[in-house]
Amino acid sequence: MPSVPRSSVQRPASQIGQRSTRRGGARTYEETPADLAESTDSGTLYGRIHKLGTDQKRVLALTGNRAVRAILARDVVKQVHLFVLKNPRIGTDEVSEYARYPGLSPEALTYVAANSTWLRTPGLRFSLMRNPNVPHETAQALVESLGGDELRFLGKSSEIRNDVATLARKVMERKGML
């Protein structure tokens, strides 16, 4: 049987854009992060993303579409969360949604709080303050900018961390709201 050069081997249409590897004599095809970046099939998308390594998830977080970013924002690898927020196509509505997610990493929450454009979004500061993972220093910086109703809720609610509730009560005292 004549040998066929590797470059002339035709791949099935379903495997175009995928990396070819040999395992145990059989040729298999692996998806690259670029293939997943524009994928829209959410049922299989989660499983395919779950199988990726951390470095591939980082690349995908920077280039992926909204569905991919939503999956990666809830990934167990906390390092990926920051890369999701650095995606140039992310919108303020997505950032507001992720700020409410209690599993988001503290580094990602601090990154959100440092972005003045995102903080102009109504309710984002309040969502950050309600998040149990927001670092104390970040909460301290944000509490001054909250309105009266939001401060009252934070100061009286039992579902808010004690240090955040204490900060809210101190600001209310200072502003003469108590």
Order of alpha helices (4+ residues) and beta strands (2+ residues): beta-beta-alpha-alpha-alpha-alpha-alpha-alpha-alpha-alpha-alpha-alpha-alpha-alpha
